[in-house]
């Protein structure tokens, strides 16, 4: 700034008045803070640019949707106090892996299908064995074990409703399976005590008492626990398969795939709990 002032003085006309030089000096003095502020802004911009470049890496397995491609540094810059509080409570961010990129390690779609099959089987168990509604269809799915294999009762006999408290099963088409059908009815979860009259099985329907409802609710809990065990087996098998690729895949990739499997198992386990809650409410009223 001083050199600029000296240059102006040297080049100023010999007859320049003193007040002109004073005004020029005051102008230079006022420009000094602007020069300092501009320098600080430039330094901050350069530093932020360097940080964003260094932190803009993301794992290639994460899907194109969601937060997978957001630069890590940028995400931290915009983190709120609420999100930080959640992190301190042990909550971890979910991953969403592109399944096509890990087909050589494991088929995530097949794992999902196996877990979905467990949930479907649970729903079937609930509708087949835990109904409190009296109807011929309540016996349709009772499985009868015969010398020729296992068959639903409605394939071996004709089921009809005699009254609101009595169901008849006509075993004329397969009389040799009558004893097996009676045994299957007694061993079912519906607390039945069938009686045989020639080729006709008479099935009295017990009144729906509070005790009976509570027993059905306990059975629903058993079914749900069995479903959770099946989900854990599917998860364990999947994780074991993932670990077999440890010699050819990075540890970070394996951890991401395992985490994806865990998330799937947790999601289906939550669905099991929802199904149990709904069925329990239906049974207990």
DRENDO-1510 file (C-alpha; in Angstrom, 1 decimal, always signed):
<recs>
REC; n; res; u; v; w
REC; 1; UNK; +0.0; +0.0; +0.0 .
REC; 2; UNK; +2.9; +2.3; +0.8 .
REC; 3; UNK; +4.6; +1.6; -2.5 .
REC; 4; UNK; +1.3; +2.4; -4.3 .
REC; 5; UNK; +1.2; +5.8; -2.5 .
REC; 6; UNK; +4.8; +6.6; -3.4 .
REC; 7; UNK; +4.1; +5.7; -7.1 .
REC; 8; UNK; +1.1; +8.1; -7.1 .
REC; 9; UNK; +3.2; +10.9; -5.6 .
REC; 10; UNK; +6.0; +10.3; -8.1 .
REC; 11; UNK; +3.6; +10.4; -11.1 .
REC; 12; UNK; +1.4; +13.2; -9.7 .
REC; 13; UNK; +1.7; +16.6; -11.4 .
REC; 14; UNK; +4.2; +18.9; -9.8 .
REC; 15; UNK; +1.4; +21.4; -9.0 .
REC; 16; UNK; -0.9; +18.9; -7.3 .
REC; 17; UNK; -2.4; +20.3; -4.2 .
REC; 18; UNK; -1.9; +18.8; -0.8 .
REC; 19; UNK; -5.5; +18.0; -0.2 .
REC; 20; UNK; -5.6; +15.6; -3.2 .
REC; 21; UNK; -2.7; +13.6; -1.7 .
REC; 22; UNK; -4.6; +13.5; +1.6 .
REC; 23; UNK; -7.8; +12.2; +0.0 .
REC; 24; UNK; -5.9; +9.5; -1.8 .
REC; 25; UNK; -4.2; +8.4; +1.5 .
REC; 26; UNK; -7.6; +8.2; +3.2 .
REC; 27; UNK; -8.9; +6.1; +0.3 .
REC; 28; UNK; -6.0; +3.6; +0.7 .
REC; 29; UNK; -6.6; +3.4; +4.4 .
REC; 30; UNK; -10.3; +2.5; +3.9 .
REC; 31; UNK; -9.4; -0.3; +1.4 .
REC; 32; UNK; -7.1; -2.0; +3.9 .
REC; 33; UNK; -10.0; -3.9; +5.8 .
REC; 34; UNK; -11.5; -5.0; +2.5 .
REC; 35; UNK; -8.2; -6.5; +1.4 .
REC; 36; UNK; -7.9; -8.4; +4.7 .
REC; 37; UNK; -11.5; -9.8; +4.5 .
REC; 38; UNK; -11.0; -10.9; +0.9 .
REC; 39; UNK; -7.9; -12.8; +1.9 .
REC; 40; UNK; -9.7; -14.6; +4.7 .
REC; 41; UNK; -12.6; -15.6; +2.4 .
REC; 42; UNK; -10.2; -17.0; -0.2 .
REC; 43; UNK; -8.4; -19.1; +2.5 .
REC; 44; UNK; -11.7; -20.5; +3.8 .
REC; 45; UNK; -12.9; -21.5; +0.3 .
REC; 46; UNK; -9.6; -23.3; -0.6 .
REC; 47; UNK; -9.7; -25.2; +2.7 .
REC; 48; UNK; -13.4; -26.3; +2.3 .
REC; 49; UNK; -12.7; -27.4; -1.3 .
REC; 50; UNK; -9.8; -29.6; -0.2 .
REC; 51; UNK; -11.9; -31.2; +2.6 .
REC; 52; UNK; -14.8; -32.0; +0.2 .
REC; 53; UNK; -12.4; -33.6; -2.3 .
REC; 54; UNK; -10.8; -35.8; +0.3 .
REC; 55; UNK; -14.1; -36.9; +1.8 .
REC; 56; UNK; -16.2; -37.6; -1.3 .
REC; 57; UNK; -15.5; -41.3; -1.4 .
REC; 58; UNK; -18.3; -43.9; -1.1 .
REC; 59; UNK; -18.4; -47.7; -1.3 .
REC; 60; UNK; -19.1; -49.0; -4.8 .
REC; 61; UNK; -21.6; -51.6; -3.4 .
REC; 62; UNK; -24.0; -49.1; -2.1 .
REC; 63; UNK; -26.9; -48.5; -4.4 .
REC; 64; UNK; -27.4; -45.4; -6.5 .
REC; 65; UNK; -30.4; -44.3; -4.4 .
REC; 66; UNK; -30.4; -43.0; -0.9 .
REC; 67; UNK; -27.4; -41.6; +0.9 .
REC; 68; UNK; -24.8; -44.0; -0.5 .
REC; 69; UNK; -23.2; -41.4; -2.8 .
REC; 70; UNK; -23.3; -38.4; -0.5 .
REC; 71; UNK; -19.7; -37.3; +0.4 .
REC; 72; UNK; -18.9; -38.3; +4.0 .
REC; 73; UNK; -17.4; -34.9; +4.8 .
REC; 74; UNK; -20.4; -33.1; +3.4 .
REC; 75; UNK; -22.7; -35.3; +5.5 .
REC; 76; UNK; -20.8; -34.4; +8.6 .
REC; 77; UNK; -20.9; -30.7; +7.8 .
REC; 78; UNK; -24.7; -30.8; +7.7 .
REC; 79; UNK; -25.3; -33.2; +10.6 .
REC; 80; UNK; -27.8; -32.0; +13.1 .
REC; 81; UNK; -27.8; -32.3; +16.9 .
REC; 82; UNK; -30.7; -34.7; +16.7 .
REC; 83; UNK; -28.8; -37.1; +14.3 .
REC; 84; UNK; -25.7; -36.9; +16.5 .
REC; 85; UNK; -27.8; -37.8; +19.5 .
REC; 86; UNK; -29.2; -40.9; +17.7 .
REC; 87; UNK; -25.6; -41.9; +16.8 .
REC; 88; UNK; -24.6; -41.8; +20.4 .
REC; 89; UNK; -27.4; -44.1; +21.3 .
REC; 90; UNK; -25.9; -46.9; +19.1 .
REC; 91; UNK; -28.2; -46.5; +16.1 .
REC; 92; UNK; -26.3; -47.3; +12.9 .
REC; 93; UNK; -27.1; -46.2; +9.4 .
REC; 94; UNK; -28.8; -48.8; +7.1 .
REC; 95; UNK; -27.1; -50.1; +4.0 .
REC; 96; UNK; -28.7; -50.8; +0.6 .
REC; 97; UNK; -26.4; -53.0; -1.5 .
REC; 98; UNK; -26.8; -53.5; -5.2 .
REC; 99; UNK; -27.4; -57.3; -5.2 .
REC; 100; UNK; -26.1; -57.6; -8.7 .
REC; 101; UNK; -22.6; -56.6; -7.6 .
REC; 102; UNK; -22.3; -59.4; -5.0 .
REC; 103; UNK; -23.7; -62.3; -7.0 .
REC; 104; UNK; -20.4; -64.0; -6.9 .
REC; 105; UNK; -20.5; -63.9; -3.1 .
REC; 106; UNK; -24.2; -64.6; -2.3 .
REC; 107; UNK; -27.6; -64.2; -3.9 .
REC; 108; UNK; -29.4; -61.7; -1.7 .
REC; 109; UNK; -32.6; -62.3; -3.6 .
REC; 110; UNK; -32.6; -66.0; -2.7 .
REC; 111; UNK; -31.9; -65.1; +1.0 .
REC; 112; UNK; -34.9; -62.7; +0.9 .
REC; 113; UNK; -37.1; -65.4; -0.7 .
REC; 114; UNK; -36.2; -67.9; +2.0 .
REC; 115; UNK; -37.0; -65.4; +4.7 .
REC; 116; UNK; -40.3; -64.5; +3.0 .
REC; 117; UNK; -41.2; -68.2; +2.8 .
REC; 118; UNK; -40.8; -68.4; +6.6 .
REC; 119; UNK; -43.3; -65.5; +7.0 .
REC; 120; UNK; -45.7; -67.1; +4.6 .
REC; 121; UNK; -45.6; -70.4; +6.5 .
REC; 122; UNK; -46.3; -68.6; +9.7 .
REC; 123; UNK; -49.4; -66.9; +8.2 .
REC; 124; UNK; -50.6; -70.4; +7.0 .
REC; 125; UNK; -50.1; -71.8; +10.4 .
REC; 126; UNK; -52.1; -69.0; +12.0 .
REC; 127; UNK; -55.0; -69.4; +9.5 .
REC; 128; UNK; -55.0; -73.2; +9.5 .
REC; 129; UNK; -54.6; -74.0; +13.2 .
REC; 130; UNK; -55.7; -70.9; +15.2 .
REC; 131; UNK; -59.2; -70.1; +13.9 .
REC; 132; UNK; -62.0; -69.6; +16.4 .
REC; 133; UNK; -64.6; -69.5; +13.7 .
REC; 134; UNK; -66.7; -72.6; +13.3 .
REC; 135; UNK; -66.9; -73.6; +9.6 .
REC; 136; UNK; -66.2; -76.7; +7.5 .
REC; 137; UNK; -63.2; -75.0; +6.1 .
REC; 138; UNK; -61.6; -75.0; +9.6 .
REC; 139; UNK; -60.7; -78.7; +9.0 .
REC; 140; UNK; -59.6; -78.4; +5.4 .
REC; 141; UNK; -55.9; -78.2; +6.2 .
REC; 142; UNK; -55.7; -80.9; +8.8 .
REC; 143; UNK; -52.9; -83.1; +7.5 .
REC; 144; UNK; -53.5; -86.8; +7.5 .
REC; 145; UNK; -50.6; -89.3; +7.4 .
REC; 146; UNK; -51.4; -92.4; +5.5 .
REC; 147; UNK; -49.4; -95.3; +4.1 .
REC; 148; UNK; -49.4; -93.5; +0.7 .
REC; 149; UNK; -48.2; -90.2; +2.1 .
REC; 150; UNK; -49.6; -87.1; +3.7 .
REC; 151; UNK; -52.8; -85.5; +2.5 .
REC; 152; UNK; -55.1; -82.7; +3.6 .
REC; 153; UNK; -58.3; -84.0; +5.1 .
REC; 154; UNK; -60.5; -82.4; +2.5 .
REC; 155; UNK; -58.9; -84.6; -0.1 .
REC; 156; UNK; -59.7; -87.8; +1.7 .
REC; 157; UNK; -63.2; -87.0; +2.9 .
REC; 158; UNK; -66.2; -84.8; +2.3 .
REC; 159; UNK; -66.5; -82.2; +5.1 .
REC; 160; UNK; -69.9; -80.7; +5.9 .
REC; 161; UNK; -71.6; -78.7; +8.6 .
REC; 162; UNK; -74.3; -80.6; +10.5 .
REC; 163; UNK; -75.0; -77.8; +13.0 .
REC; 164; UNK; -73.2; -74.9; +14.6 .
REC; 165; UNK; -71.6; -77.4; +17.0 .
REC; 166; UNK; -71.0; -80.4; +14.8 .
REC; 167; UNK; -69.0; -81.1; +11.7 .
REC; 168; UNK; -69.3; -84.3; +9.7 .
REC; 169; UNK; -66.5; -85.9; +7.7 .
REC; 170; UNK; -67.6; -88.5; +5.2 .
REC; 171; UNK; -64.8; -91.0; +4.6 .
REC; 172; UNK; -66.7; -93.2; +2.1 .
REC; 173; UNK; -64.2; -92.5; -0.7 .
REC; 174; UNK; -61.2; -93.6; +1.4 .
REC; 175; UNK; -62.5; -95.7; +4.3 .
REC; 176; UNK; -59.0; -97.1; +4.9 .
REC; 177; UNK; -57.9; -93.7; +6.0 .
REC; 178; UNK; -60.6; -93.2; +8.6 .
REC; 179; UNK; -58.4; -94.1; +11.6 .
REC; 180; UNK; -55.6; -91.9; +10.4 .
REC; 181; UNK; -58.0; -89.0; +9.9 .
REC; 182; UNK; -59.4; -89.4; +13.5 .
REC; 183; UNK; -55.8; -89.4; +14.8 .
REC; 184; UNK; -54.9; -86.3; +12.9 .
REC; 185; UNK; -58.0; -84.5; +14.2 .
REC; 186; UNK; -57.2; -85.4; +17.8 .
REC; 187; UNK; -53.6; -84.3; +17.4 .
REC; 188; UNK; -54.5; -81.0; +15.8 .
REC; 189; UNK; -54.3; -77.7; +17.8 .
REC; 190; UNK; -58.1; -77.3; +17.8 .
REC; 191; UNK; -58.8; -79.5; +20.9 .
REC; 192; UNK; -61.1; -81.8; +19.0 .
REC; 193; UNK; -62.5; -85.2; +20.2 .
REC; 194; UNK; -63.9; -86.9; +17.0 .
REC; 195; UNK; -66.2; -89.9; +17.1 .
REC; 196; UNK; -66.5; -92.6; +14.4 .
REC; 197; UNK; -69.8; -93.9; +13.1 .
REC; 198; UNK; -69.0; -96.4; +10.3 .
REC; 199; UNK; -67.4; -94.3; +7.6 .
REC; 200; UNK; -68.6; -91.0; +9.1 .
REC; 201; UNK; -66.4; -89.0; +11.5 .
REC; 202; UNK; -68.5; -86.8; +13.8 .
REC; 203; UNK; -66.5; -83.8; +15.1 .
REC; 204; UNK; -68.1; -81.9; +18.0 .
REC; 205; UNK; -67.0; -78.3; +18.1 .
REC; 206; UNK; -66.1; -77.1; +21.6 .
REC; 207; UNK; -67.5; -73.9; +22.8 .
REC; 208; UNK; -65.0; -71.0; +22.5 .
REC; 209; UNK; -64.2; -70.3; +26.2 .
REC; 210; UNK; -61.7; -67.8; +27.5 .
REC; 211; UNK; -59.4; -70.6; +28.4 .
REC; 212; UNK; -59.5; -71.9; +24.9 .
REC; 213; UNK; -58.7; -68.5; +23.5 .
REC; 214; UNK; -55.7; -68.2; +25.8 .
REC; 215; UNK; -54.5; -71.6; +24.8 .
REC; 216; UNK; -54.7; -70.6; +21.2 .
REC; 217; UNK; -52.8; -67.3; +21.9 .
REC; 218; UNK; -50.0; -69.4; +23.6 .
REC; 219; UNK; -49.9; -71.6; +20.5 .
REC; 220; UNK; -49.6; -68.5; +18.3 .
REC; 221; UNK; -46.6; -67.5; +20.4 .
REC; 222; UNK; -45.0; -70.9; +19.8 .
REC; 223; UNK; -45.6; -70.6; +16.1 .
REC; 224; UNK; -43.9; -67.2; +16.0 .
REC; 225; UNK; -40.9; -68.4; +18.0 .
REC; 226; UNK; -40.5; -71.2; +15.6 .
REC; 227; UNK; -40.6; -68.7; +12.7 .
REC; 228; UNK; -37.9; -66.6; +14.3 .
REC; 229; UNK; -35.7; -69.7; +14.7 .
REC; 230; UNK; -36.1; -70.4; +11.0 .
REC; 231; UNK; -35.1; -66.8; +10.2 .
REC; 232; UNK; -32.0; -67.2; +12.4 .
REC; 233; UNK; -31.1; -70.4; +10.5 .
REC; 234; UNK; -31.5; -68.7; +7.2 .
REC; 235; UNK; -29.3; -65.7; +8.4 .
REC; 236; UNK; -26.6; -68.0; +9.8 .
REC; 237; UNK; -26.4; -70.0; +6.6 .
REC; 238; UNK; -26.1; -66.8; +4.6 .
REC; 239; UNK; -23.4; -65.3; +6.8 .
REC; 240; UNK; -21.4; -68.5; +6.6 .
REC; 241; UNK; -21.6; -68.4; +2.8 .
REC; 242; UNK; -20.4; -64.8; +2.8 .
REC; 243; UNK; -17.4; -65.6; +5.0 .
REC; 244; UNK; -16.2; -68.2; +2.6 .
REC; 245; UNK; -15.3; -65.4; +0.2 .
REC; 246; UNK; -12.9; -63.7; +2.7 .
REC; 247; UNK; -9.9; -64.7; +0.6 .
REC; 248; UNK; -11.1; -63.0; -2.6 .
REC; 249; UNK; -13.2; -60.0; -1.2 .
REC; 250; UNK; -12.2; -57.1; +1.0 .
REC; 251; UNK; -13.2; -57.0; +4.7 .
REC; 252; UNK; -15.2; -53.9; +4.1 .
REC; 253; UNK; -17.3; -55.6; +1.4 .
REC; 254; UNK; -17.9; -58.6; +3.6 .
REC; 255; UNK; -19.0; -56.4; +6.4 .
REC; 256; UNK; -21.5; -54.6; +4.2 .
REC; 257; UNK; -23.0; -57.8; +2.9 .
REC; 258; UNK; -23.3; -59.3; +6.4 .
REC; 259; UNK; -25.0; -56.1; +7.5 .
REC; 260; UNK; -27.4; -56.3; +4.6 .
REC; 261; UNK; -28.3; -59.9; +5.6 .
REC; 262; UNK; -28.7; -58.8; +9.2 .
REC; 263; UNK; -31.1; -56.0; +8.2 .
REC; 264; UNK; -33.2; -58.4; +6.2 .
REC; 265; UNK; -33.5; -60.8; +9.1 .
REC; 266; UNK; -34.4; -58.0; +11.5 .
REC; 267; UNK; -37.1; -56.7; +9.0 .
REC; 268; UNK; -38.7; -60.1; +8.7 .
REC; 269; UNK; -38.5; -60.7; +12.4 .
REC; 270; UNK; -40.3; -57.5; +13.0 .
REC; 271; UNK; -43.0; -58.7; +10.5 .
REC; 272; UNK; -43.3; -61.9; +12.6 .
REC; 273; UNK; -44.0; -59.8; +15.7 .
REC; 274; UNK; -46.6; -57.8; +13.9 .
REC; 275; UNK; -48.4; -61.0; +12.7 .
REC; 276; UNK; -48.3; -62.3; +16.3 .
REC; 277; UNK; -49.7; -59.1; +17.8 .
REC; 278; UNK; -52.5; -59.1; +15.2 .
REC; 279; UNK; -53.4; -62.7; +15.8 .
REC; 280; UNK; -53.2; -62.4; +19.6 .
REC; 281; UNK; -55.6; -59.5; +19.5 .
REC; 282; UNK; -58.0; -61.5; +17.3 .
REC; 283; UNK; -57.9; -64.5; +19.6 .
REC; 284; UNK; -58.2; -62.8; +22.9 .
REC; 285; UNK; -60.7; -60.2; +21.7 .
</recs>
